[in-house]
């Protein structure tokens, strides 16, 4: 299992990769309006797979946080609840807590 610091470091690298991907995509669309899109899909998927294995994420929290919650940006109070209790999932720290708490 990764430490909180290690996990945050890797997740920040994924966020940086996403930003770079968007910048490249934007430039390519300016050069060619018919350009369909640019993606670092294979390296990102490899990194995510390693993260899932190392964090024992059998429930898919990492993918959920990235793809469904747009890196936590779409998370609101009540997005994740347990016995009517709100479970924060907005930040990388929140995600790490969910991944490391046995009760979730």
N, C-alpha and C positions, 0 to 999 in steps of 0.2 A: 504494500500500500504506500502511496506517495504521502509525503508530509503536506500540510496545508500550503506551505511556501512553494514546494515543488509543483503541486497541482495548479496553483495560481500562475506560476511561471509558464507552464505548458498552455494553460487556457489563454493567457495573455498573448502567447505566440499564435494561437489559433485566431484570436481576434485581430491581431496584426496581419495575418495571412488573409483574412476576410476583407480587411480594409484595402490591402494591396490588390486583391482580386477585383474589387469594385473600381479602383482607380484604373487598372488595366482595361477592364470592361468598358468604362466610360470613354477612354481614349480610343479604343478600337471602334466603338460605335460612332465616334466623331469622324474617324477616318473612312468608315464604311457604314452607312446607315442600315444596311442589310445584315450587318454582323449579328449573329445570334447570341453570343455571350461567351465569356471566358470563365474558366473555373479551374481551381487547384484541387479538383475532386479527389484524385487518387492519393496525393500526399495527405490531404485533410482526413480522408477516410482511414488511412493507415494510422495516423496520429490518434484519431478517435478510437480506433480498435484497441490500440495499445493502452490508452487511458481507461477504456472500459475493462480490459483485463486487469490492469494494475489496481483499479479501484473496486474491482469485483462488482461492477455495475450491471447486475443481471436484470434490473428493472427498467433500464433505458433512460435513467434520469439525465445523463449527459446529452444524449440526442434530443430529448424533450426540451431541455433548457436552451440548447442551441437553435434547433429547427422550429419547434412549436412556440417557444417563448422569445425567439429572436435575441438570443444571448441574454435572456432575462429582462429585456426591455419591455416586453408585453406582460410581464407578471404584475398582477395586482393583488391586493388583499383578497384572500379567498380562492386564489388560483389553485393552491394545494391546501387541503385541510385534512385533519385527522381527528376524528371524534369531535367535530365542530370547533376545532382549534386551528387557527391559521398557521401554516408552516411557511416561513419566508423562503422565497426562491428567486429573488431579484438579482443577487450578486453572486460572484464566484465563491465567496465565502459561504453564502447560503447553500449553494449547490454542494460544496465540500461537506458542510454539516449534514445535509441530507444523506450523502453517500457514506458517511462514517458513523452515523447514529443507527444503532441496531433496531430501534423502535419504529423507524419509518419504513 
